[in-house]
Amino acid sequence: MGLTKQYRRFEALASFGVIASGHGGLITLNRGAQTRWAVTAKAERGQLWNLKNGDKLRDFMGEKHEVTAMALTPDWRGEATKLVLGYHDGAIRVFDLDTAECLVTLNGHKSCITALTLDGSGLRLASGSRDTHVIVWDMVNECGLYRLKGHKGPVTQVRFMTDRPVLISSSKDTRVKFWDLDIQHGFATLTRHLTEIWDFVLVKNDQYLVTGSGDAELRIWKLTFDPEFSALNKSQKLDLPGQASKKFKVNETEEDEFEDLDEDNLDADSGLKIEKLGSILRGAPDKVSHVVTDVSGRLMAVHGRDNSVELFLINNEEEVKKRMQKKAKKERRKVAKKEGGSEVQESVSTVNLDTPTIQEEFRRLKVIRAGGKVRHLSLEVTRDETLGVIDLITANNQIESFTIDLIEKNADPEMKLRFDHPGHRSDVRTVQFSSDNTSILSGSHESIKIWNRNVQVCVRTVASGYCLSSLFVPGDRQVIVGTRKGTIQIFDIASAEMTEEIEAHDKEIWAMSLNPDKKGFVTASADHSVKFWAFELLKVGEKRQLSILHKRTLKLDEDAIAVKLSEDGRMIAVSLMDSTIKVFFVDTLKFFLSLYGHKLPALALDISTDSTLIVTGGADKNIKIWGLDFGDCHRSIFAHDDSVTAIQFIPNTHLFFTGGKDGKIKQWDADNFERILTLDGHHGEIWSLAVAPNSRFLVSSGHDKTLRLWERTEEILVLEDERETEREREEEDELATGEARIIPGQEEKEADLPGKKTAETEKGAERLMEAIQVYRDYTEEVKEAESEAKALKKEPIIPVMPPLMLAYQCQTPEHYMAKMIGLIKSSEIEQTLLVLPFDVTVHLLEIIRLLLEKRLSVEVICRIFFFIVEVNFGPLSSAKELRPLLQDLRGLAKDRLQEVKDTVGFNMAALRYTLQQKDEKQKAIELQDAVSKFKDKRKKKKNKERALQTAILTL
């Protein structure tokens, strides 16, 4: 047997550089009088920021999929305690806000989560997804309640109504659906919109529905429920007829207009009447991205794809009354002026003061202009309702906070905060390690940043040009950057300033390579040239300043895309736009080799430390390994699913990393042409990567604006085991996206099971079947021992319990089964039971009877019994031998549930009594304090009068 080559595994160490992703959302919350926290998404993680000092408090770790939605769950005091994150693969995770621990994972959707919302009590969670389904979850039992099917397009928003068991959902199918949660039925559908509905909100205590679609209008709908509201399996589509519109100005100073439509009221059989009040015409012509209100429903904001946020104040009853009176007064003046005072009262009577219109209900405020395209926002209004706080995240990776006075009529929004230091505004196009492995250089369109590798904190930020390439100057005190317009910029790290800018090339500088002697570097540009530069120190005043001196120029026939100098200093390799790689002698610049084979240009290349191998990666998705002595191609490998954008060797080895536009980083062995491992993490194209000089760290940057740090561990990696792990992971992904089992009678229903089949449910079913088999074998052994002892008229010898039962420290087989059933997650019980064969299900029913007799895990056992009967009703009802078992189980379940109900009722009564006693004691204390204060006040008054009388007598 030959020797096996050993490799070390690289694992993700940190992810940094992102303040807020544009897809996840934004939630702000107050912690104390002066402290504000913000929850944002960072690729596959959630993160909590302290906006006051800019510190990142904690990360909420996910897996490999991106965060796409978030929500906060309040406790009984109304304070946020849990964070709910929705992911691109359809998973939902609940985290503890204080410890960042993942409490539960909910699997039900098959694709990206687009909306998350909680009811007022925080006990129910509703989620919408691109799979067109809405799922309602129980946050206490940590499981799904039901799946609502009815939309024909991706769900864009879901919201609970405050005082009714009604859920409202919107979709790209241009419909808004109203669901009765008591019977899981869609009782009404609003089909008035012509384009996709992107968001909606409920205002004025759920009286008005405001929807935003693909045009520039916000449509206002009035919702009126029948007092005897009941949706009994009735579905009504409300297709409101359009009528002529009237347009009114918001007020005398505003140019924007409201559209007020006087529609016929439609009283549907569903008990819900929806009438369109009109439309608010937005200033921006693009589609609505989000419509948001604060918790009190006082302030509403809407934004599209640009950098503007439009604000609307929702007037209260007193303000509406004043605006209507002002409108009537204005109408009187207009009529009096036109008709000379005749018939004024008759004309004014046409103004109906009992039914306010949109311009009385809403007041437009000044528009906010953000520093980038707005992606999400959060609103808050102070307790006295005088000030509005608007927090928003932008597409260029920053958080901005504005305030606006709600009392003053034409108040301008004022920026209070711009949080942008811990990240770039655009994609990071180049990264480099310092020679001491402690610092990381990153360059983007507008700036360069120096990061501390140990704590991933930005220590320097300097404005720059459009960075395409970079390197640390030997000594790590300066950095050099090649820009898009062809200049070389030199930066001093200590002073955080640009010391010099040289006009080096006429076009983009795509690549740089440091000389092996550390005395200079070369640059490759799109102006058909490669230039050689030398470092020099110039005396500026009393200080010496680093500069560069142009030495030589290598003229080429095509654009130079990548360049690399060999470590022995003999060769220079240049990738050209004609898909070839030319190798020249450094000393004479004479042509040596031409490496051709790529079908598209090679975007990256690198030479090994021993100067024997050169690796190139092109836009044709292939990497090629060449010998530098004769230029022969050792191997061509299909490496990535998209263009290869970055390649770098690990120092002093023939191992190298590649990065591509498919978002993956792969490690390869250039000797045996094997792929060692794949590093998944980036959500988009990878632009650059760099290996630390000590070979322990790898840093990469991509289109998702994240900088990812990878560390080499001491774990030995075996290629066969790695391939087997990858195959298992692929099987799990296929299982998660496979077709669910169809339950008889559930095909055409609007409500369905909330869960989905995953690898965890398969493993749970296997463990349950194993436990049932162990239980049956042991009970049969016990029965055989008892029968033999009875035949021999001896005391029975109980067999030793199986190792599994002893491992779980169970006293009886029934306790073992209760323990194994309790290990199944609450959210996975239904999908686990669906996998069980029918004969195993029958054995489980027999075990359930014994568990109910011994009162073990009554609630979970009854839930399992009811679900088994529901999904296996046909086979169970047709098997006559199972009827006695089912009758016994029905009676036991009824009795045990009644006992649980009595226990809960008794405990609730005790808690209410305790709370009542506490309230009475608190009232007595408050009364006693009030009496004592009154006595003290009266005593002080008497003492004051007595002192006054004494003074008068003295005079």
Secondary structure by P-SEA (a helix, b strand, c coil): ccbbbbbbbbbbcccccccccccbbbbbbbccccbbbbbbbcccbbbbbcccccccccccccccccccccbbbbcccccccbbbbbcccbbbbbbccccccccccccccccccccccccccccbbbbbccccbbbbbbcccccccbbbccccccccbbbbbccccbbbbbccccbbbbbccccccccbbbcccccccccccccccccbbbbbcccccbbbbbbbbccccccccbbbbbcccccbbbbbbccccccbbbbbbbcccccccccbbbbbcbbbbbccccccccccccccccbbbbbccccbbbbbbbccaaaaaaaaaaaaaaaaaaaaaaaccccccccccccccccccccccccccbbbbcccccccbbbbbcccccbbbbbbcccccbbbbbbbbccccbbbbbbccccccccccccccbbbbcccccbbbbbcccbbbbbccccccccbbbbbcccccccccccccbbbbbcccbbbbbbbccccccccccccccccccccccccccccccccccccbbbbbbbbbbbcccbbbbbccccbbbbbcccccbbbbcccccbbbbbccccbbbbbccccccccccccccccccccccccccccbbbbbccccbbbbbbccccccccccccccccccccccccccccccccccccbbbbbbcccccccccccccccccccccccccccbbbbbccccbbbbbbbccbbbbaaaaaaaaaaaaaaaaaaacccccccccccccccccccccaaaaaaaaaaaaaaaaaaaaaaaaaaaaaaaaaaccccccccccaaaaaaccccaaaaaaaaaaacccccaaaaaaaccaaaaaaaaaaaaaaaaaccaaaaaaaaaaaaaaaaaaaaaacccaaaaaaaaaaaaaaaaaaaaaaaaaaaaaaaaaaaaaaaaaaaaaaaaaaaaaaaaaaaaaaaaaaaaaaaaac
